[in-house]
Amino acid sequence: MKRYIFFDKKTGQILHTHQVYKMGSEELQEVPAEELKRMVRRIVDPARADSVITDIPVQSSVKVSLHVNPKTRRVLITKLPRDLKAKGPRPGLPAKEVGKGGV
């Protein structure tokens, strides 16, 4: 399924993903540029972000890390080693509260 990926122009860090579909369809609905700008402003300074449209499959962040190469604007997928898969909070880090939007 295609979706928009918003990323930091300098680092390539993915800031947000967004997709809009009609019920029963897998065809990405085009979002007007002004609506995309409004959405990005809620997340980060728009001057810091850029976007691409991708059709890479949705994958668990437990298994892979995604980022965008800012120069080529291509989404890069890095498989994570099995030993990085967390079975709970890492020692020394506070547990995140659900619904608090933790970092």
Residue pairs with C-beta under 8 A, 6 or more apart in sequence:
1 19
1 21
1 26
1 28
1 55
1 57
1 58
2 19
2 28
2 53
2 54
2 55
3 17
3 18
3 19
3 28
3 53
3 54
3 55
4 17
4 18
4 19
4 31
4 36
4 51
4 52
4 53
5 14
5 16
5 17
5 51
5 52
5 53
5 54
5 66
5 68
5 75
6 14
6 15
6 16
6 17
6 18
6 40
6 43
6 44
6 49
6 50
6 51
7 13
7 14
7 15
7 49
7 50
7 51
7 52
7 67
7 68
7 70
8 15
8 44
8 48
8 49
8 70
9 48
9 49
9 50
9 70
10 48
10 70
11 67
11 70
12 67
12 68
12 69
12 70
12 76
13 67
14 66
14 67
14 68
15 43
15 44
15 49
16 39
16 40
16 43
18 31
18 36
18 39
19 28
20 28
20 29
20 31
21 27
21 28
21 29
22 29
28 53
36 51
37 46
40 46
40 49
40 51
43 49
50 70
50 73
52 68
52 73
52 74
52 75
54 75
56 66
56 75
56 77
59 66
59 77
62 80
62 85
62 86
63 79
63 80
63 85
64 77
64 78
64 79
64 80
65 77
65 78
65 80
66 75
66 76
66 77
66 78
67 75
67 76
67 78
68 74
68 75
68 76
69 76
89 95
89 96
96 102
